[in-house]
Amino acid sequence: MSAATEERITRLHRHGVIDMHFDLLMDLYDKRARKNVLVTDFVDDLEAGDIGVAGVALYLDDRYLPEMGLRVALDQVARLYLEVDQSERFAICRSYQEILRAREQNKVALLITMEGVEPLGADLDLLRVFYELGLRSLCLTHGRRNAAGDGGLFAPGGSPRDGLTAFGRDVIRECEKLGIIVDLAHISPAGFNDIIELTTKPVIISHTNARKYFDIERNVSDEQIRMVGARGGVIGINAVLVSPHKEEATLDRYIDHIEHVRDLIGISGVAIGFDFFEFIFRQWSPAEQIEFQKKLTHAHFVPELAKHSQSRGLTRRLIERGFGDEEIEAILFRNWMRIFERWL
C-alpha cells in the first residue's frame, strides 16, 4: 500500500508542484559573497519536493528603506540572474509559454514577484523597469504602509480605512496593462476592496490563510475568499500563519485551510503559496527573532511542512484526507497554470 501511495504521489507530481511565494531573493542577496547558492542551498530540496514553478519575491527589510530600497531590489534581481546563469536547473520565465518550455526541459521555472512596492518609491515609471527585468506578479504592501497603501495588520482589526492611495491605484491599473499578476496578499481590508473594484482579470492571493482558523487582518475573511472566487481567482495557502497556537500548527490544520477555501469557492480557487520562512528566521540572532515577533507576530512553523522537500508529505496527507486525483492536481499545479495562461 505504501509503495502504491508513493507511486500515486509521483504521478500527481509529474507536472511539478507550484509554490507562488518563496522568499528566495532576500536570501540570495544576504549570501551575495558566495557563488552557486541556488545549487548549494536549494536545488536538492526543490528537486526532492518535485517543485516545478516558484514565485520568488522581491522584499526589502526596514533597514534598507528609504534610501537603499531601489538599489537593494535591483541587486536582488541581479543575484538571481547570476545564480541562474551558474546552473542548468533553473529558468527565469516571463510568459506562460516560457514556463511550459522550462518544464519540458525539466527546469524549475522561476517567476519574479514583488512583495511591497517600496522599490518603486512613488515613481510609476520604475514599474516598467522591473517588468522588463522579469517582474510578473505584484502585491502592493507587506505589513507596513508605503506609497501605495497599508498592509493588513497581524491583529484582528485596526487597519486604516482609507484604502489605496492614488499611486496605489495607478500601480494596479498599470499591472493590468503590462500583464503583471495582481496579488492581494498582505493588503488591508479597505485596500482589498479597492483592488477588486479596479481590476477586471482574475486576481490572486499568493500566500495567505483563512481568518476562520487564524483571525488577523493579514489573513482573509470568508467574504474576501468569495470575492476572489467570483473573479475566477486563486488563493495560495501559507504554511506560516496556520494557527495562533503552536500545538495547532500542524499539517492537518494546513489542509483545513485548503478545505475551507474549497468549500467556499470550489477546488479551482485554491492552490499553494508555502511562504517557507523558517530557514531565514533561523539564520537571525535571538534579538532579531524577538524584534520580528514584536513587529509582526509569533509565527508557529509547521514541523511537517517547513521546506519544499516535504511537499510529498502534503500530497500524501491530502490523499489520506480523501482528496481525489483531479482535486490534488488542481491544488498543486493546474489552478496556478490557469492564472499564468490568463495573465502571461
Secondary structure as UniProt FT lines:
FT   HELIX           2..12
FT   TURN            13..15
FT   STRAND          17..22
FT   HELIX           24..30
FT   TURN            31..33
FT   HELIX           38..42
FT   HELIX           43..48
FT   TURN            49..50
FT   STRAND          51..58
FT   HELIX           62..64
FT   TURN            65..68
FT   HELIX           69..85
FT   TURN            88..89
FT   STRAND          90..92
FT   HELIX           96..104
FT   TURN            105..106
FT   STRAND          108..115
FT   HELIX           118..120
FT   TURN            121..122
FT   HELIX           125..133
FT   STRAND          135..139
FT   TURN            147..148
FT   HELIX           166..178
FT   STRAND          181..183
FT   TURN            185..186
FT   HELIX           189..198
FT   STRAND          204..208
FT   TURN            211..213
FT   TURN            217..218
FT   HELIX           222..230
FT   TURN            231..232
FT   STRAND          234..237
FT   HELIX           246..248
FT   HELIX           251..265
FT   HELIX           267..269
FT   STRAND          270..272
FT   HELIX           278..281
FT   TURN            282..283
FT   HELIX           286..295
FT   TURN            303..304
FT   HELIX           308..310
FT   HELIX           311..320
FT   TURN            321..322
FT   HELIX           325..329
FT   HELIX           330..334
FT   HELIX           335..343
//
